[in-house]
Amino acid sequence: MNTQLLIDTANKLVADDKGLLAMDESNPTCNKRFAKLNIPQTVEARRAYRELIVTTPGLGECISGVILYDETIRQQKKDGTPFLKVLTDAGIIPGIKVDAGAKDLAAHPGEKITEGLDGLRDRLAEYFQMGALFAKWRAVIAIGVGIPSRSCIEANAHALARYAALCQEAGLVPVVEPEVLMDGDHTLEQCRAATEEVLRTVFNQLNSQRVMLEGMILKPNMVLPGLTCSTQESVDEVADTTMKSLWRTVPAAVPAIAFLSGGQSAELASARLNTMNHRFKTQLPWALAFSFARAIQQPALEIWRGEEANVTPAQQALLHRARCNRAARRGEYTVAMEKT
Ligand code: 13P
């Protein structure tokens, strides 16, 4: 295992208050988001959209790494330049989603298990050879009546740990993403309890699979009330509860925590990350960063709508969100930034 490469990559991914941009939606997920905006669900439309993202002028000022999907990592700009070259020329580290998606967990109604371990060693070797330096695997945990079950948490944590060990063997930094979903009417307290149990189990499994904590990044959910919960706590309460849960469960050897956005509005995701950094940054053992998909991309996608004429304003909206989140890493984001 190339320990130094892993440590260097993990640290580069959170240097200079930058963060990650997830643009690794699988084809079905990308198509679903396109369909809502009447964008054609074709390979060419997905390629054109990803070209818009990777060619955004100035993106590398705020984004250290992007997470690609298997289709995207092999694509090129219209002029033939590979996306991988465009990214590395902009100083952005390419990463890759390597899980094969969350499938129904047998005998566990309402729960999922992420698949993709079979053949993973060979796929990782190919991606590393192409130039990817980090990889992502997402596990999803739902909150509901009687769930999450212990067995669902354990199965997903075990898969995450086996994926992470394989990544490190191949020279890729694992971005370990156990996502407790926002869907439902559960309370902030229920999300806190589930998140802490999940993170404890994940770190137990990472230790037992001998994953080097200094060469990984944790990508967790923020601790939030369910989307349809009648009580929606303030930004300060969310920041306090999230920090408490992370302090209790994430070892100090982990260099960085990069949150997913999970369906929060772009502004709230920035405001919550900002408050955590503003209030706690000097007391934290890890960098507190972002690895957002929707909270960076959604405004840009809604402007683009598949129209060539909208590329420049869409890129401006994408860069704006990236800048807001970089400011949030410094604890310097303000609502006034949204008006600029
Ligand atoms: P969201 O920020 O939209 O939750 O996506 C993050 C991600 O990478 C999901 O796997």
Residues whose N, C-alpha, C, O or C-beta is under 5 A from the ligand:
A	BS01	13P	A22 R138 L260 S261 G262 G263 S291 F292 A293 R294 A295
